[in-house]
C-alpha cells in the first residue's frame, strides 16, 4: 500500500484577533491522486474518503481516514470495493459513517450501502435492490434506517431501507403528478420531513409538509396555499431543535427561474398559516454586491411596490444553501450567482423542478465531488464556469421573521457548476460568515451591533516552506461545530532552503479555524 506523508500541528500562541487557525492537517498529493471527500462527524471530528485508484484481486481500494477535532489522525482503513460501484452519497449519524454506492450509471441499478463504525471500525454492507427506475436526489440516515428521496417516472417518491431487516419499502402518499420533492430532511428526534410542491391544480398551488417516523408512518401533514402570482423555487425545513418547524426558501413571480426574494412559514397543522414573502430589496445587505446607486434604486422601488401592493421587478439568480437552527432562532444562507451559458436549472420536470441533490452532498457541492444528499440545490452539473457572486445571511427569530441580515461579496469566484462557496456560524447570538479566497479565509463577524471584517491567512507546518500556489477549483470552507470552521484544499508548497529550480511539493490540507 502506498503510504503518503502526513503531519498535524497545533497553533496555540502568538496569534492575535478573534479568529485564527488552531490546527492543520497535511498529506502529500500527487496529480494522479483522487480528491478527498470530507464528511463532518461534528464533535467527533472529520472523515476523509477517496478512491486510491489501485486494485486488489479485481477490486478497487478505497481509503477512509478519521481525524479528531484537533485534526490528529485516529485511524485509517482500506476497503476493497467492486470496480463497477461508484460513490453517490454519504452521511453520518450516531457513530456510523454511511457510504452509498450505485452499480454503474443507470438509475435502475442496485445500490450498495457501507457503514463504518467510528469507534470499532466495523464495516457493514447492504444491498438495496432496485425494482423500478428510481432517480435518487436525497439521501439521509435515521437510526438503523436510511431515507432515499427522488423520482419514479417524474413523480416524487421516498424509499426507506431498514438496516436490521435489510428490507426496503416505499412510503405511501407520494406519486403525485405535477409535484416536486423540494426537501427531505431528518429531524433531531429521529423523524423526517418531506417538503413537496403540489402543482396538480394550477389555480391552487400548495406547499405540502409531511413528517414521518422512522418506519414511514405519517405523523403530521400540513399544507400552505401559495399566492397565485408567486412560484416557490426552493424550500428547506428546519430539524426540530426548537419546538417549531420552519420552512424557508426562495420564490419568484410567475414562471421566472430567477428569484425575487425569500419566504418563511412556521408549520401549524391545527390552523391555517400564511407564507411570508420578503423581496430582496427589503433587506439591508442583500444587494451589497451591486453599485451603491443600483442598490439604492432597488431598495427604493421595493418600498414603493410595498405601498402599492405590487411585486418589485428586481430578480436575480439566488439559491438557499443552508438553514441553521439555534435556540434563539434560525440562520438562512442564500448565495447569488451567475450561471454558465448552458445552465440547466431543472433536470427532471418541465419548467419547474426540485432542488436537485444529484451528484453533490450539500450543494453543488459544498463538500467537493458530486454526491447525493445535497439538500438544497436544483442544478445538475453542466460544462462551463459559473460565478458565485454574493453571500447573503438572514437571521430569523423563533417566529421565522427576519431580524438581521448580512452580506459578503464573493469576488466572482469561478466554479465548474453552481455550488456552495460560503458558510456561516450562528452561535450564541453571534454570526460569522466566511468564504475561501486563494490563501486566506475572508470573514464577516457580528459583535453585538458592530460588524468586523477580517482575514485568516493559511499557515503551513514547516517554517521554511511557503505557499506557492493554491487550487481555487477545490478550496472550501464549512461550518463544523459550535464556533469552528474547517477549511480544505490543495496547495503547492515551496521550501526556501532548496534550490530555485525545485518544483515544490503538493499537499492536501485541512485547517481548523476557531471564532473566539
C-alpha positions in Angstrom: 0.0 0.0 0.0 1.3 3.5 -0.9 1.7 5.5 2.3 1.6 9.2 1.9 3.3 11.6 4.3 1.0 13.4 6.7 1.5 15.6 9.7 -0.6 17.7 12.1 0.4 20.7 14.2 -1.5 22.9 16.7 -1.1 26.7 16.6 -1.7 28.0 20.1 0.5 31.0 20.7 1.5 34.3 19.1 -2.0 34.7 17.4 -3.9 38.0 17.7 -7.6 38.7 16.8 -10.9 37.0 17.4 -10.5 34.2 14.8 -7.5 32.1 13.9 -6.2 28.9 12.6 -5.6 26.5 15.6 -4.8 23.2 13.8 -3.7 21.9 10.4 -3.5 18.5 8.7 -1.4 17.9 5.6 -1.0 14.9 3.3 1.1 14.8 0.2 -0.9 14.7 -3.0 0.1 13.7 -6.5 -1.6 14.9 -9.7 -2.9 11.4 -10.3 -4.4 11.1 -6.8 -8.2 11.3 -6.4 -9.7 14.2 -4.4 -10.9 13.6 -0.9 -14.5 13.6 0.2 -14.7 15.2 3.6 -17.5 14.1 5.9 -18.2 16.1 9.0 -18.6 14.0 12.1 -19.4 17.1 14.1 -17.8 17.0 17.6 -16.4 13.6 16.7 -14.1 15.0 14.1 -13.9 14.5 10.3 -13.7 11.6 7.9 -11.7 11.6 4.7 -12.7 9.2 1.9 -11.3 8.6 -1.5 -10.7 6.1 -4.2 -7.0 5.1 -4.2 -7.1 4.2 -7.8 -5.4 0.9 -7.1 -6.7 -2.6 -7.5 -6.5 -5.8 -5.4 -8.0 -9.0 -6.7 -10.0 -7.1 -9.3 -11.5 -4.8 -6.6 -10.7 -1.1 -6.2 -9.1 0.1 -3.0 -10.7 2.9 -1.1 -9.2 4.6 2.0 -11.0 6.1 4.9 -9.2 8.3 7.5 -10.8 9.5 10.7 -9.4 12.7 12.3 -10.4 14.1 15.7 -11.3 17.7 16.3 -7.6 18.6 16.7 -7.0 17.1 13.2 -5.0 14.3 14.7 -5.4 11.0 12.8 -7.4 8.5 14.9 -7.3 5.6 12.4 -7.0 4.7 8.8 -8.5 1.7 7.0 -8.8 0.4 3.4 -11.9 -1.0 1.8 -11.9 -3.3 -1.2 -14.9 -2.4 -3.4 -16.0 -3.7 -6.7 -14.8 -1.5 -9.6 -18.3 -1.1 -11.0 -19.6 0.6 -7.9 -19.4 4.4 -7.8 -19.9 6.6 -4.7 -23.1 8.6 -5.0 -23.9 9.6 -1.4 -22.7 9.8 2.2 -23.9 10.8 5.6 -23.0 10.5 9.3 -25.1 9.7 12.3 -24.7 8.0 15.8 -21.0 6.9 15.3 -21.8 5.5 11.8 -20.4 6.8 8.5 -22.7 5.9 5.6 -21.3 5.5 2.1 -23.8 4.9 -0.7 -22.7 3.4 -4.0 -24.6 2.7 -7.2 -23.7 -0.1 -9.6 -22.8 1.7 -12.8 -24.6 4.9 -14.0 -28.1 3.6 -14.7 -30.8 4.9 -12.4 -32.3 1.4 -12.2 -29.1 -0.2 -10.9 -28.9 -1.7 -7.4 -27.5 0.4 -4.6 -24.9 -0.8 -2.1 -24.6 0.8 1.3 -21.5 0.6 3.5 -21.4 1.6 7.2 -18.3 2.2 9.2 -18.4 2.5 13.0 -16.2 5.3 14.0 -15.1 3.6 17.3 -14.8 -0.1 16.4 -14.1 0.5 12.7 -16.5 -2.4 12.0 -17.8 -2.3 8.4 -21.3 -3.3 7.4 -22.5 -3.9 3.8 -26.1 -3.9 2.5 -27.6 -4.3 -1.0 -30.6 -2.3 -1.9 -32.4 -3.9 -4.9 -34.0 -1.5 -7.4 -37.2 -3.0 -8.6 -38.0 0.2 -10.5 -36.1 3.1 -12.1 -35.6 5.4 -9.1 -33.8 8.7 -9.7 -32.3 9.4 -6.3 -31.9 13.0 -5.3 -31.8 12.9 -1.5 -30.1 10.5 1.0 -30.0 10.8 4.8 -29.6 8.4 7.7 -32.0 7.8 10.6 -31.3 5.4 13.4 -31.0 2.0 11.8 -32.7 3.3 8.6 -31.8 5.3 5.6 -34.2 7.5 3.6 -33.9 7.9 -0.2 -35.9 10.6 -1.9 -36.2 11.0 -5.6 -38.4 10.4 -8.6 -40.2 7.4 -10.3 -41.4 8.4 -13.7 -41.0 12.1 -12.8 -43.2 11.7 -9.7 -41.8 12.1 -6.2 -41.1 9.0 -4.1 -39.5 8.2 -0.8 -37.9 4.8 -0.1 -36.9 3.6 3.4 -34.3 0.9 3.9 -34.2 -0.9 7.3 -30.6 -1.9 8.2 -31.8 -4.5 10.7 -34.3 -6.4 8.5 -32.4 -5.4 5.3 -35.7 -4.6 3.6 -36.8 -1.6 1.6 -40.3 -0.1 1.3 -41.9 2.9 -0.4 -43.5 5.5 1.8 -47.2 5.8 0.9 -48.8 9.1 -0.1 -46.5 10.2 -2.9 -46.5 9.5 -6.7 -48.5 12.7 -7.3 -48.4 14.1 -10.9 -47.1 17.7 -11.3 -45.4 17.8 -8.0 -41.8 18.1 -6.8 -39.8 16.9 -3.8 -38.2 20.1 -2.6 -36.6 18.7 0.6 -36.1 15.6 2.6 -34.6 16.2 6.0 -34.1 14.2 9.2 -35.1 15.8 12.5 -33.3 15.6 15.8 -36.0 13.2 17.2 -35.4 10.5 14.5 -38.3 11.6 12.4 -38.1 13.1 8.9 -39.8 15.8 6.8 -40.7 15.8 3.2 -41.5 19.1 1.6 -43.5 18.9 -1.7 -44.6 21.4 -4.2 -48.0 20.4 -5.5 -49.0 22.0 -8.8 -51.6 19.4 -9.7 -54.2 22.3 -9.5 -52.8 25.2 -11.4 -55.3 27.6 -9.8 -54.5 26.4 -6.3 -50.8 25.6 -5.9 -49.8 24.3 -2.5 -46.7 23.7 -0.4 -47.1 20.4 1.5 -45.1 19.4 4.6 -45.3 15.8 5.7 -43.5 14.3 8.7 -42.9 10.6 9.2 -41.4 8.4 11.9 -38.5 6.0 11.0 -41.0 3.3 9.9 -42.7 5.6 7.4 -45.8 6.1 9.4 -47.3 9.6 8.9 -47.1 11.9 12.0 -48.1 15.3 10.6 -49.3 16.8 7.4 -49.8 20.5 6.7 -50.4 22.5 3.6 -49.8 26.1 2.7 -51.5 27.9 -0.1 -49.2 29.8 -2.5 -50.1 33.2 -3.9 -51.2 32.8 -7.5 -48.8 35.4 -8.6 -45.8 33.7 -7.0 -43.9 30.5 -7.5 -41.8 28.6 -5.0 -38.4 27.9 -6.4 -36.8 26.0 -3.5 -37.5 25.1 0.1 -35.7 23.8 3.2 -37.2 22.6 6.5 -35.6 23.0 10.0 -34.9 20.0 12.1 -36.9 20.5 15.3 -34.0 21.7 17.5 -36.6 24.3 18.5 -40.2 23.4 19.2 -41.3 25.0 16.0 -40.8 23.6 12.5 -39.8 26.3 10.0 -39.9 26.2 6.2 -37.8 28.7 4.2 -36.6 29.1 0.7 -36.8 31.3 -2.4 -39.7 32.5 -4.6 -40.3 34.3 -7.8 -43.1 35.9 -9.8 -44.7 33.8 -12.5 -42.5 31.3 -14.3 -39.2 33.1 -13.9 -36.2 31.0 -13.0 -34.6 33.9 -11.2 -35.6 34.6 -7.5 -37.4 37.6 -6.3 -36.9 37.0 -2.6 -37.2 34.6 0.3 -40.2 33.1 2.1 -40.7 31.7 5.5 -43.6 29.8 7.2 -44.0 28.2 10.6 -45.8 24.8 10.4 -49.0 24.6 12.4 -51.3 21.7 11.4 -54.1 23.0 13.7 -54.7 26.3 12.0 -54.3 27.9 8.6 -51.0 29.8 8.3 -49.7 32.1 5.6 -46.5 32.1 3.7 -44.5 35.3 4.4 -42.8 36.7 1.3 -39.9 39.1 1.5 -38.4 40.6 -1.7 -34.7 41.1 -1.8 -34.9 44.9 -1.8 -36.3 44.8 1.8 -33.1 43.6 3.2 -30.2 45.9 4.3 -27.4 43.9 2.7 -28.7 41.5 0.1 -27.8 43.8 -2.8 -24.5 45.0 -1.4 -22.7 43.3 -4.3 -24.2 45.9 -6.7 -23.1 49.6 -7.1 -24.4 51.9 -4.4 -26.6 53.7 -7.0 -28.2 50.4 -8.2 -28.7 49.1 -4.7 -30.4 52.3 -3.5 -32.7 52.2 -6.5 -33.7 48.6 -5.8 -34.5 49.3 -2.2 -36.5 52.5 -3.1 -38.6 50.5 -5.6 -39.2 47.8 -3.1 -40.7 50.4 -0.7 -42.8 51.8 -3.5 -44.1 48.4 -4.5 -45.0 47.5 -0.9 -47.1 50.7 -0.7 -48.9 49.7 -3.9 -49.3 46.1 -3.0 -47.2 45.0 -6.0 -44.2 42.7 -6.5 -40.9 44.6 -7.3 -39.3 43.9 -10.6 -35.8 43.0 -9.3 -34.8 39.4 -9.7 -31.5 37.5 -9.6 -30.1 34.0 -9.7 -30.1 33.1 -6.0 -30.3 29.8 -4.1 -30.5 28.9 -0.5 -27.5 26.8 0.7 -28.2 26.2 4.3 -30.8 26.7 7.1 -29.3 26.5 10.6 -31.2 26.3 13.8 -30.2 27.6 17.2 -32.2 28.1 20.4 -32.5 31.8 19.7 -33.6 31.5 16.1 -32.6 30.5 12.6 -30.0 31.4 10.0 -30.7 31.2 6.3 -27.8 31.4 3.8 -28.6 32.4 0.2 -25.9 32.8 -2.5 -26.2 34.9 -5.6 -24.6 33.5 -8.7 -24.2 34.0 -12.4 -24.9 30.7 -14.2 -22.8 29.3 -17.1 -24.2 29.7 -20.6 -25.6 26.2 -20.7 -27.2 26.4 -17.3 -30.0 23.9 -16.9 -31.8 24.6 -13.6 -34.5 21.8 -13.7 -33.3 18.4 -14.9 -36.5 16.4 -14.3 -39.6 18.4 -14.7 -40.6 20.8 -17.4 -40.3 24.5 -16.4 -40.2 23.7 -12.8 -38.1 21.3 -10.8 -36.9 20.1 -7.4 -33.7 21.3 -5.7 -31.5 18.5 -7.1 -29.0 16.9 -4.8 -27.8 14.8 -7.6 -24.1 14.4 -7.6 -23.5 16.6 -4.6 -23.7 16.3 -0.9 -24.8 19.8 0.3 -25.0 21.7 -2.7 -23.4 21.7 -6.0 -21.1 21.0 -3.8 -20.0 22.2 -0.6 -18.0 19.1 0.0 -16.3 19.0 -3.3 -17.1 16.0 -5.6 -20.7 15.4 -6.7 -22.9 13.2 -4.4 -26.4 12.8 -3.2 -27.6 14.5 0.0 -27.2 18.0 -1.3 -30.3 19.2 0.3 -30.9 22.5 -1.3 -29.7 22.7 -4.9 -31.6 22.4 -8.1 -28.9 22.4 -10.8 -27.3 19.5 -12.5 -23.6 19.8 -13.4 -23.0 21.5 -16.7 -19.8 22.3 -18.6 -18.7 25.9 -18.3 -17.8 28.2 -15.4 -20.4 29.7 -13.2 -19.6 32.6 -10.9 -20.5 32.8 -7.2 -21.1 36.5 -6.5 -22.5 37.2 -3.1 -23.4 35.5 0.2 -26.5 36.8 2.0 -27.2 35.6 5.5 -30.6 36.4 7.1 -31.1 35.8 10.9 -34.7 34.9 11.6 -36.4 35.0 15.0 -38.3 32.0 16.5 -41.4 33.0 14.6 -39.5 33.0 11.3 -39.4 36.8 10.9 -36.2 38.4 9.7 -34.4 40.3 12.4 -30.9 41.0 11.0 -29.1 40.4 7.7 -25.6 40.4 6.5 -23.9 40.4 3.1 -20.4 39.4 1.9 -19.1 39.8 -1.7 -17.6 36.6 -3.0 -15.4 38.2 -5.6 -17.0 36.4 -8.6 -15.4 33.1 -7.7 -15.5 30.7 -10.6 -16.9 27.2 -10.1 -17.5 24.3 -12.5 -21.2 24.3 -11.5 -23.2 26.3 -9.1 -22.0 25.2 -5.7 -21.9 26.5 -2.1 -19.0 28.8 -1.7 -19.5 30.4 1.7 -20.7 29.2 5.1 -21.6 30.6 8.4 -21.6 30.1 12.2 -24.6 31.2 14.1 -23.6 30.6 17.7 -24.8 32.2 21.0 -26.5 35.0 19.1 -23.4 36.0 17.1 -22.7 35.4 13.4 -19.5 34.7 11.5 -19.9 34.5 7.7 -16.8 33.5 5.6 -15.5 32.2 2.3 -12.2 30.9 1.0 -10.2 33.1 -1.4 -6.8 31.9 -2.5 -4.5 31.6 0.5 -6.9 33.1 3.1 -10.3 33.0 4.6 -12.3 36.2 4.5 -14.7 36.6 7.4 -17.5 38.9 8.4 -18.3 38.8 12.1 -21.1 40.4 14.1 -20.2 41.8 17.5 -23.4 43.0 19.1 -24.3 45.8 16.8 -20.9 46.1 15.3 -19.6 44.4 12.1 -16.0 43.3 11.8 -14.3 42.2 8.5 -11.1 40.2 8.9 -8.9 37.6 7.1 -7.3 34.5 8.3 -4.1 33.5 6.5 -3.4 29.8 5.8 -0.4 28.8 7.9 1.8 25.9 6.8 3.6 23.5 9.1 7.2 23.8 8.1 8.6 27.3 8.8 11.0 27.0 5.8 8.0 26.4 3.4 5.7 28.9 1.8 2.5 28.6 -0.3 3.5 28.8 -3.9 0.1 28.0 -5.4 -3.4 27.1 -4.2 -6.0 25.4 -6.4 -9.1 27.6 -6.5 -11.2 24.8 -8.0 -11.1 22.7 -4.9 -10.9 25.0 -1.9 -13.8 25.3 0.5 -14.9 26.4 4.0 -17.6 24.7 6.1 -19.2 25.1 9.4 -18.0 22.2 11.7 -19.4 22.5 15.2 -20.1 25.3 17.7 -17.8 28.2 16.9 -15.5 26.3 14.5 -15.0 26.2 10.7 -12.9 23.8 8.8 -11.2 24.7 5.5 -9.6 22.4 3.0 -8.0 22.5 -0.4 -4.8 21.7 -2.4 -1.6 23.7 -2.2 1.8 23.6 -3.8 4.5 24.4 -1.1 8.0 25.7 -1.9 10.9 25.1 0.5 13.2 28.2 0.7 16.1 26.0 1.8 16.1 24.2 -1.5 17.2 25.5 -4.9 15.1 27.8 -7.1 14.5 25.1 -9.6 12.8 22.9 -7.0 9.2 22.5 -8.1 8.0 22.1 -4.5 5.5 19.5 -3.2 1.8 19.3 -3.5 -0.4 18.7 -0.4 -4.0 18.2 0.5 -4.6 20.2 3.7 -7.3 20.9 6.3 -7.2 23.9 8.6 -9.3 24.4 11.7 -10.4 28.0 12.3 -11.9 29.0 15.6 -14.1 32.1 16.2 -13.5 33.5 19.6 
